[in-house]
Amino acid sequence: MLDQETIRSFINVAESASFSKAAEVMHKTPAAIGYRIKMLEERIGTPLFNRTTRSVSLTSAGEYLLAQCYRWNTWLEVMPGELRQINDGVEPQVNIVVNNLLYNPAAAAELLNYLNQRFPFTQFQISRQVYMGVWDTLLNGGYQIAIGATGWESLDNSINILQLGAVRWVFVIAPQHPLASTTGTLTEDQLRAYPAINIEDTSRNLPKRVAWLLPGQRDIKVPNLHTKLACHLRGLGVGFLPKTLCQPYLDDGTLIQREVSHNRQPSPLCLAWKNATMGKATQQIVRLFEERDPIIQDFLARIDNPIEVG
């Protein structure tokens, strides 16, 4: 029904809004083009064009078919390369989940650019998740590899890990915050009066974790680290931030580091990947992290003491 010649005929008529112009482009007669389109409409059982004596325009079904034909044409062009790549052990699609703590737009773009050049027929997708949402996405979301899965132990025997290092935390407040004028270690009673700024765990299937919240303390949920940082800078609330993220603000005095009675422990992070579905693209991502290649260094920027491999 939809052989390549019929697809080309349909696209040319749709784009030129004319059977005669499409015939010129394809070096055929208007009658031949018209017959091919008429047979297509009869087989489908619905009109694809609105025809008048002066114009030709797509019906709603025709507009939908045109979008699909563009996709088919694109796929037909790349299909030989895709099939050769698959036979060579390269995955047709690789989904990568990145911990919100390590996510960096420039780092993601650098990695995608590298992978796209090396594996041009693989579809790559990157998702950003928070806390246990990283593991949940890897285990239950159809993703092959996670950058910054929490902990240094695998949650499943089918998952391999590579320890990356840990993110260190500091408790910060803005200079204009009421607690800035106090001295000594801040107690829980002092802190409980002010909201904690937190990023909500994105896990759907695994138990969610709360980064830091005292009993009875109100918290304000934000979607990412940069929003959390902006809230701290405005004195909206209190809490911990990665040391590497807030160090420039500590240096210029726009944030103040304070001691609290219970500090937040460093967060160990690892690279985690599914061994059973591991193809050459996933292997190459693992190799980049094993070798601490410059391409992935921006992902490790918030890790204070990256673990050396080898």
N, C-alpha and C positions, 0 to 999 in steps of 0.2 A: 504493500500500500504506500509506504513512504520510502521509496528507493532514493538514492542520492540525487538523481536527475529530477525527480518530483520535488524534492526539498529545494533544490536550486531554483526550479521554476516558480514555486510558491514564494520564496523569498524575493526573487526579482520582481514579481508582480506586486507584492506587498510594498516593497521599497519604492518602486517607481509609480505606483498607483495607476498602472497602465499595462494592458496585455501587449500592445504594440511595442512599447519601449522595452519591456522585458524580452520580447522576441528579438529585438535588435541586439541587445546585450548578449543573448545566447545564440545568435546567428540561426534562428529558427523562424518559422512563420507564426503570426499571431494565432492562426487557427490551431496549430500544433500545441501552442502553450495553453490556449483556451480549452482544448480537448483534455489535456493532462489535468488541468485544475478541475474541470467538470467531473472527470472520473474519480478524482480524489474526493470531491464533495459527495458524490454518490456513494462511494464506499464507506465514508465516515457517517453519512446520513444527516448531514447538517451543512448549511451554506457557510463558506469561509469569507466570501466577499459580497458586499452590497454593490450591485451593478445598476448604473443608469446609462443613458445614451451619451453622457458627457464625462462620467467619473467612475472610478472603481475605488472602493474603500473596504477596509477589513470589518468584519463582524466581530462581536466580542469573542466568539470562538476562534476566529482568525487571528486576533491579537494574541490570544493565549498560545495558539499553535506557533506563531512567529517567534515568540520568546523561546519555546521549546526547540524550534529548528535552529536557532542561533546556538543553543547549548549543544545540540547534536552535532552541528557542523564543527564546533570547537573541539568536541570530544573525538570526532572522526580524525581530525588533524593530529591530535596528540596520542591517539590510541596506540599506534605502533610503538612509540617510545615508552608509554606506560607498560605495555605488555612485556617489552624487553627488560624494563627495570624490575618488574615483578619477578620474572624468571631469574633475574640476577640477585634476588633476595632482598630487594628494597620494598618497604611497605608502601601501599598506595595512599595511606593516610597515617599521620602521626599526630596524636593529641598530647599536648604538654601542659601540665598544670604547674603554676608557680605560686609559692607562698607569698602572701601580701607583704611579709617582712623583707623579702628579697626582690620583689617586683620592681623593675625599672624600665620605663618605656624605651629608652635608648638601648638597654641590654637586650630587650625582647626583639627590637628591630635589627640589631646586629646579628643575633643568632638566626633569626628568620632569613635575613639576607644571605648569610653563609649557607644555610641549609637549602634554600631555594636554588642557589647556584650549583650546589653539589648534587642535589636530587630534584631536578626540575619538574618531574612528573608526579611528585608526592604532594598531597594536600596537607598543609600544616595548620594546626589550630592551637592557640594559646589561651588558657583560662587562668584567672587570678582568684585564689581562694584564701580563706582565713583559718588558721589553727587546724582543727581536725577536718575541716572542709577539704584540705589538701589530700589527706589519706582517703577520705570518703570518695572524692572524685577519681582517685587512682584505682580504688578497689571496686567502685560501683558505677562509675560514670563513663566507662569505655575509653579511658586514657591510658597511655602506655608508659609515661614517665613523669616524675614529679621533681621539681627543683625546689628544695627546701621543705621536704616532709619533716614533721616534728619528731624529735627523738633520734636515738642512735641505734634503735633496734627495729627490725621489720615487724609489721603487724600481721604479716601473712607469709607462710613458707614459700609462696610463689613469687615473692617480691625480693629482689636483691637491693642492697643499699651501699652507698659510699658516703662515709662521714665527711661533712663539709667544714664543720666548726660550730661555734655558738655565738649567738647575739647577746651582748651584755646590755643591761638596762640601768637607767638612772632615773631617780624620782625628781621631777621638775615642777616648778611653779613659775608664774610670771611675776616680775618685780612689783606689779600693782596688785597682786593677789593679797588678801588679808593675812595669810600665813607668812608672807615674806618678811614681816616685821618681827616675827617671833624668833627666838633663839633655841639652840639645842635640838635634840632629836625630836621629830614630830611624833606625837602619840596617836593611837587609833582614835581616841576621843576627839582630838583636834581635827583629824582628817575627816571623820565621819560627817561633819557638818557641811562638807563641800562635795559636789558631785564628782564621780570618777568618769574620765573620758575613756570609753572602751570601743573596740571594734568587735562587732558580733561575729562569733564563730559561724561559718557558712555550711557546716556539716548538716546533712539531712538524715543520714542513717546512723552515724556513730554519735556517741554522747558529745554534746557541745561542751566547750571549756570556757570559763570566764577568766580573763587574764589577771585582773586584780580588782577586787571589790570587797569592802569590809561589810560585815553583817549590819544591816540597817542603813547602809549608805545608798544614796540615789546614784544612778549612773546615766550617762548620756551616750547613746549608741551612734557611732559614725561609720561610714563605709570603708575608710582606708587611712593609712598612716598620715598622709599629707593633711587630711581634714582634722585628724587628731592633733597633729602638730599645730595647725592654725588655731584650734580651740585652746590649746595650752598657751599659745602666744597672747591670746586675748584675755587670759585669766578666767576663762569660763569654768575650768575645773582643775582637778589634780590627777596625777597618775605617773606611770613610767613610760619612757620613750627609749628606743635604741640609742646607745651612747654615740654611735657614729652619726646618726641622723641629727641629734640635737647638739652635738659638740660645737658647731659654728655659732649657735645661738647662746650657748653657755659662754663662749669666748667673748662675744660682743655684749653680753649682759642682758639680752632680751629674754633669756630664761635663767633661772637660778636652780642649782642642784641642792637638794636638801636630804638629810638623813632621816630615815623612818625606822620604826621599831622592827619591822619585818621587811627586809629588802626582797625584791623579786630576783629569783635565781636566773642565771643565764639560760637561754633557750637553745639546746642542741638541735642542729638541723642536718639533714642528709639528702643526697640524691637517691631516689628510689625508682625502680623500673621493673616491669613485668618481664621475666625471663622467657616465658612461653611464647610471647608474641614479639620477641625482639628480632627486628630485622636490621639491615645495614644502617638505616638512618638513625634508629635508636642507639645502635652500637656507637655511631659516630658522636652523638651527643654525650654518651657516657665517657668516651675517650677524651673529649674536650675538657670535661671536668676532672678526669683522672690526671691529665697532663697540665691542668690549671692553665689552659690556653688563654691568651689575651682576649679572645672572642667572648669568653664567659666571665671575665674578671669583674664586670660591673654588677653581675648577680651576687658576687661575694663582697661587695663594698660595705655592707652593714654587718658582716661577720668580723668580730674583733681579732680573733686569732684563727685564721683558716688552718685546717689540718693539712699538713704536707703529705702528699701521696708518694709512695715509692721510697 
